[in-house]
Amino acid sequence: MTKNKLAIIIPVFNEAENISATISVIENTVKTPHVIYIVYDNDDDNTVPLVKALKENGASVELLKNPKKGACEAIKWGLKTAIGDYKLVTMADMSDDYGDVDKMCSLMDEGFDLVCGSRYCKGGKQLGGGIIKKTMSRTAGLTLKLLAGVPTYDATNSFKLYRSTMLETFEIQSDGGFEIGLEIIAKAYTSGYKITEVPTTWKDREKGQSRFKIIQWLPKYLKWYFYAIRH
């Protein structure tokens, strides 16, 4: 396989309702040379046969089997093994706006090491989603910007683009949930890497069920929140 500029990493768990449409939108929207990496836990995941069929029909997609379990481990495995100069994390539910990806890549071309999709900066939007989750993520982003100087209003958003060489410079310790994005931005910022954000529109999924576990994962988010504040 030749090395592509952009690796798009999507963790999945039984996303048969969404995956075909998600891949189609990415393929029709993102002009930056890319490969989509679908990271799954189990061979009986109903996403897998659909991805295999799409690949046979010419889609720029690869399957990666997660050697462990869970969304966090899937993202970690994708970031470690996917091939590309830049690595984008997104979900399979079309909640993120793929029309922003080429702009994010252009900012990386200009020298940034991490580009955050931001729901809460000027021009960003969040459509739907639980009020508690929304309030907590907005508050976390605002206070990290004001108190720690983190250069984004949306540090908790998973929709981020990373420079691969940056990711190789520190160990990712997250072990559950989606706090991995907050860990990486905290470590990148405190290590002096160049970070910016672009306004993006996030919308709640229309099909399938969200597996975001706010109570279970909150302590993990707080760990990296206070890491950024302390450093």
N, C-alpha and C positions, 0 to 999 in steps of 0.2 A: 504494500500500500504506500502510495506517495504521501509525503507530509503535506497536510493542508494548513492553510493559514488559521482556520477557525475550527475548533471542536465544540460542538453543541451537546451538552451532557443533560440527559433527561432520566431521572430515576423513576421507575414505574412499579406499580403493584396492581395488576388486573385493571388496566386502563384500555380495554378493548373498545369501550364506548367513545374514547377520545383520540386514540393514538393516530389513526389514519388521517383524521382532519388536521391534527397538530402537525404531523410531518408534511402534509400537503401545503399548509399555510407557510411553514418555514421554507420549503423548497421554492414556493412561488414568490416569497417576499425577500429573503436574504440573498443578496447578490455576492457578498464576500465568499470566496471559495471555502467550502465547509464540508464536514462530515458530521452527521447526527449520531450520537452514541446513546443507545437505549440500554440502561443498566437495570437488570432484573434480578430478583432473588431466587426464584424457583422455576424449574423447567415447565411446570404446569400453569404458569402465569398466562392468562388469556391474551396478554399483549404480544407474546412471542410469535405465534403463528402469523399474525397480521404483519408484524415487522418483517418476518422472513419473506412473505409474499410481496411486500413493498420493495424489498431489496432486489428480489428476482425481476421486478418490473422496472428497475433502474434507479430507484431512490438512493440518495447518498446517505445510507444508514448502515450502522453496524450494531450488533448485539454484544453486550458485555455482561457476563454473569458475575454478580456480586459474590465474593467468597464468604461474606458474612451475611448479616440480615439487617434490614431497615434502611430508611431513607438517607440517614447520615452516612452510613457505611457505603451506600451506593454512590453518593456524591463523592466521597473520598476516593473510592475506587476509580470512578470516572476521571476525576482530576489527576489521579496518578497514572492511569494507563491510556487515556485518550491521546491521540496524536494531533498536535496543532500548536502554532505559536501562541494563540490566544484560546482561552477556554471559557465558555459561557455556560452557566447553570440556569436551567429553566425547568418548568414543570410540564406535565403531559396534558394539562387541562385547558390550554389556551387562555390562561389567565393573564399571561404576559403579552405585551405588544411587540411582535417581531419586526414591525416597521422601524423600531429604534435600533436594531442590531447593527446595521451598517454604519450608523452614526457613532455608535459605541466603538466599533472597530476603527473608525477614522480617528477617534481621540487616542486610541492606543497607538496608531501610526504616528501621532504627533508626540508621543513620548510618555503618555500616562501608563501606569502599571495596573491600575484597577479602575474600572468604570462602573458606577452603581446606577441601576435603574431606580429612579426616585419617584415615589408616589406623592411625596409631600413637599417637594420644591415647587417653585413657580412653574405652572404649566402641567404639573403632574396631577393625576386623579386616581381615586380608588372607588370602584363601583361595586357595591355590595360588600359582603363579609361581615363577620360579627363585630358589634360595637366595642366589646371588651378588647378583643384582639387588635382592632384598629386603633383604639385609644392608647393601648400600651405600646404598640410599635411606633406610633407618631410621637408619643412622649419620650420614648427611648432615643429616637433619632434626634429630636430637638435638643434634649439635655446633653447628649454626647457631643453635639455640635457646639453648644454654648459653653459647656463645662470643660470638655476635653479638646475641642477644636477639630474633631473629626469632620472632614470636608464633605459631608453629605447629610441631608435631613432624613435619610431613610436607611440607616445602617443595618436594620434587621431584614430588609428585603433579600430574598434569595436570588433575584434576577440581577446577577453581577457578571462582569467580564474580567477575567484575570490574565495577566501575562504569565506564560508558563515558567519562564526563568525565575520570576518572583516566587512562585509557589514552591520551587525547589530549594528555597533558602530557609524555610522554617518547617517544623513538624506540625501537622494538624492533629490536635488532641481531642476534638469533639467526638463524642461517642453515641449521640442520640439526638433525633429531631433535626431541625433546620438551623440550629444555632451555629453551624459551621460557617455560614456567611458572616456572622457577627465576629466569630473568632478570627477569620482571615482578615477582615478589615481592621480589627483592633491591632493585630500583629503587623499588618502592612503599614498602618499609620505610625505606630510606635517605632518601626524600623526605618522610617524615612522615605517610603515609596510614594510616588506621585498618584494621587487619587482625585477623581472628579465624579460628577454625577450628570445624568441627563434626565429630564422629566419624562415620565412614562405613565401610561394608563394601565392600571390593574383592574381586572373584573373577576368577580367570583365565578367559579365553575358552574356550568349549566348541567353537566352530566356527571354521574358518579358521586362518590362521597369524599370529602376532605378528610385526611388523616392527621390533621394538625391537632396536637394534644397540648393545649395551652398550660394546663395545671402541671402535667407531668414534666414538661420541658422548661417551665419558667426558671427553676434554679440553674439550669444550664445556660440560659440566656443571661441571667444575672451575673454568672461567673465571668463572662467575657465583657459584659457591660462595665463591671467594676475593674476589670483588667485595664480597659481603655482609660478609665478615670484615674486609676493609680499611676499609670505610666505617662 
